[in-house]
């Protein structure tokens, strides 16, 4: 009989993966206005997608970590803007673009209403701390918000294909974004591609 990996190992992997994403939210000042400030960075080579050409940034996963650089592509559209006749409709494929798209800053987050948290008890304090950490990433809203952020281990030569981990943020499908969750460490440490996603929330997405 074939051997099966114990179920607990799957949970352990998920916990480790998420833990490598979450702590980086504290680096909000580094990402001010969608740009990585005070970090060494250079542009990636040009990649050609079905919709057009794109370039991102090559960055280190934080100076405190002894990890290899990653290629980072921020604000890559995965669907057409869900506005006008496409509002409340299923997403359709992103249209092609002309020229070179510079995927070097986060796209706006989807319209949302932040939760009201009652003060005075330990669970509320933890929830408020979590909200305060994410707020810097949630300031710029737009209905044109269906974008991905992609983190890939950097290789000077053309690399083989990497396993892909898609991180879908929580918070009841009412608020938050994929932007706060930095996939650099997980991509470099795990030698995988990490994708975070923005998707429609509240009445615009869950109806």
C-alpha positions as CSV (number, residue, x, y, z in Angstrom):
1,X,0.0,0.0,0.0
2,X,1.2,3.5,-0.7
3,X,2.3,5.6,2.3
4,X,0.3,8.7,3.1
5,X,1.6,11.8,4.7
6,X,0.1,12.3,8.2
7,X,-2.8,14.8,8.2
8,X,-1.1,16.8,10.9
9,X,1.8,17.6,8.5
10,X,-0.6,19.4,6.2
11,X,-1.7,21.7,9.0
12,X,1.8,22.3,10.1
13,X,2.8,23.3,6.6
14,X,-0.1,25.7,6.3
15,X,0.7,27.3,9.7
16,X,4.4,27.7,8.7
17,X,3.4,29.2,5.3
18,X,1.0,31.7,6.8
19,X,3.4,32.7,9.6
20,X,6.0,33.6,6.9
21,X,3.5,35.9,5.4
22,X,1.8,37.6,8.3
23,X,4.8,39.1,10.3
24,X,5.9,41.2,7.4
25,X,2.8,43.4,7.7
26,X,4.7,45.3,10.5
27,X,7.0,46.7,7.7
28,X,4.2,49.1,6.6
29,X,6.5,52.1,6.5
30,X,8.7,50.4,3.9
31,X,5.7,50.1,1.6
32,X,4.4,53.7,1.9
33,X,2.6,54.8,-1.2
34,X,3.1,51.3,-2.8
35,X,6.9,51.7,-3.1
36,X,9.7,49.8,-1.4
37,X,11.7,52.6,0.2
38,X,15.2,52.3,1.7
39,X,15.8,49.0,0.0
40,X,18.2,47.9,-2.7
41,X,16.1,47.1,-5.8
42,X,16.4,46.9,-9.6
43,X,14.1,46.1,-12.4
44,X,13.5,42.5,-13.6
45,X,13.9,41.4,-17.1
46,X,10.9,41.9,-19.4
47,X,8.3,39.1,-19.3
48,X,5.6,38.6,-21.9
49,X,2.2,37.6,-20.7
50,X,-0.9,36.9,-22.9
51,X,-2.0,40.5,-22.2
52,X,1.3,42.2,-22.8
53,X,4.8,42.8,-21.5
54,X,5.6,43.4,-17.9
55,X,8.5,44.2,-15.6
56,X,8.7,44.2,-11.8
57,X,11.3,44.6,-9.1
58,X,14.2,42.4,-7.8
59,X,14.3,42.8,-4.0
60,X,15.8,41.1,-1.0
61,X,13.4,39.6,1.6
62,X,14.4,42.1,4.2
63,X,17.9,42.9,5.4
64,X,17.5,40.9,8.6
65,X,17.0,37.6,6.6
66,X,19.9,35.7,4.9
67,X,17.8,34.8,1.9
68,X,18.1,35.0,-1.9
69,X,16.4,37.8,-3.8
70,X,13.0,37.5,-5.3
71,X,11.3,39.0,-8.4
72,X,8.2,40.9,-7.3
73,X,5.4,42.0,-9.6
74,X,2.8,44.2,-8.0
75,X,-0.6,45.2,-9.3
76,X,-0.9,42.7,-12.2
77,X,-4.5,42.7,-13.6
78,X,-6.2,39.3,-13.7
79,X,-9.6,40.5,-14.9
80,X,-11.1,43.5,-16.5
81,X,-12.2,46.4,-14.2
82,X,-15.6,45.3,-12.7
83,X,-17.2,48.7,-13.4
84,X,-20.2,49.9,-15.4
85,X,-21.9,47.0,-17.1
86,X,-19.5,44.5,-15.4
87,X,-20.5,45.6,-11.9
88,X,-22.2,42.7,-10.1
89,X,-21.2,40.4,-13.0
90,X,-18.7,37.5,-13.0
91,X,-15.2,38.6,-13.8
92,X,-14.0,38.6,-17.4
93,X,-10.4,38.2,-18.7
94,X,-8.1,41.2,-18.4
95,X,-7.8,43.1,-21.7
96,X,-4.4,43.4,-23.4
97,X,-2.3,46.5,-22.8
98,X,0.0,48.3,-25.2
99,X,3.6,49.0,-24.4
100,X,5.4,47.8,-21.2
101,X,3.5,47.6,-17.9
102,X,5.7,48.5,-14.9
103,X,4.4,46.3,-12.0
104,X,6.3,48.1,-9.3
105,X,3.5,49.4,-7.0
106,X,0.4,48.0,-5.4
107,X,-3.0,48.5,-7.1
108,X,-5.9,50.1,-5.1
109,X,-7.8,47.8,-2.8
110,X,-11.4,47.0,-3.3
111,X,-14.1,49.2,-1.7
112,X,-14.7,48.1,1.8
113,X,-16.0,49.1,5.3
114,X,-13.5,48.5,8.1
115,X,-14.9,46.6,11.1
116,X,-16.1,48.4,14.2
117,X,-14.3,46.8,17.2
118,X,-15.5,47.1,20.7
119,X,-12.8,48.1,23.2
120,X,-12.2,46.7,26.6
121,X,-11.3,43.0,26.4
122,X,-8.2,41.0,25.3
123,X,-9.7,39.6,22.1
124,X,-10.8,43.1,21.0
125,X,-7.3,44.4,21.8
126,X,-5.7,41.8,19.6
127,X,-8.2,42.5,16.8
128,X,-7.6,46.2,17.0
129,X,-3.8,45.6,16.8
130,X,-4.3,43.5,13.7
131,X,-6.5,46.1,12.1
132,X,-4.0,48.9,12.9
133,X,-1.3,46.9,11.2
134,X,-3.3,46.5,8.0
135,X,-4.7,50.1,7.8
136,X,-1.7,51.6,6.0
137,X,-2.4,49.2,3.1
138,X,-6.1,49.9,2.8
139,X,-6.2,53.7,2.2
140,X,-6.5,53.8,-1.6
141,X,-9.8,52.2,-2.8
142,X,-11.2,51.7,-6.2
143,X,-13.7,49.4,-7.9
144,X,-11.0,48.7,-10.4
145,X,-9.2,46.4,-8.0
146,X,-8.9,42.9,-9.5
147,X,-5.1,42.6,-9.3
148,X,-2.5,40.1,-8.2
149,X,0.9,40.5,-6.5
150,X,3.4,37.9,-7.5
151,X,6.6,36.9,-5.7
152,X,9.1,34.5,-7.5
153,X,12.6,33.4,-6.5
154,X,15.1,35.3,-8.6
155,X,17.3,33.4,-11.0
156,X,19.8,35.0,-13.4
157,X,19.2,32.3,-16.0
158,X,15.8,31.1,-17.2
159,X,14.5,29.0,-14.3
160,X,12.4,25.9,-14.2
161,X,8.7,26.2,-13.2
162,X,8.0,26.7,-9.5
163,X,5.2,25.4,-7.4
164,X,2.6,28.0,-6.9
165,X,0.9,29.0,-3.6
166,X,-2.1,31.4,-3.9
167,X,-2.9,33.2,-0.7
168,X,-6.5,34.3,-0.4
169,X,-7.0,36.7,2.5
170,X,-9.7,36.3,5.1
171,X,-11.8,38.7,7.1
172,X,-15.3,37.5,6.2
173,X,-15.1,38.6,2.5
174,X,-16.0,42.1,3.8
175,X,-12.7,43.9,4.1
176,X,-8.9,43.6,3.8
177,X,-6.7,42.9,0.7
178,X,-3.8,40.8,-0.6
179,X,-1.5,43.8,-0.6
180,X,-0.4,43.7,3.1
181,X,0.8,40.1,2.9
182,X,4.4,40.2,1.7
183,X,5.3,36.9,-0.1
184,X,9.0,37.6,-0.4
185,X,10.2,35.5,2.5
186,X,8.0,32.5,1.7
187,X,9.0,32.6,-2.0
188,X,12.7,32.7,-1.2
189,X,12.7,30.3,1.7
190,X,10.3,27.8,0.1
191,X,11.6,28.1,-3.4
192,X,8.0,28.7,-4.7
193,X,5.9,31.3,-6.4
194,X,3.6,33.2,-4.0
195,X,0.5,35.0,-5.3
196,X,-1.7,37.3,-3.2
197,X,-5.0,38.4,-4.6
198,X,-7.4,41.4,-4.4
199,X,-11.0,40.5,-5.0
200,X,-14.4,42.2,-4.7
201,X,-15.8,42.5,-1.2
202,X,-19.1,43.0,0.6
203,X,-22.1,43.8,-1.6
204,X,-19.9,44.2,-4.7
205,X,-18.6,40.7,-4.5
206,X,-20.7,38.6,-2.1
207,X,-24.3,38.9,-3.0
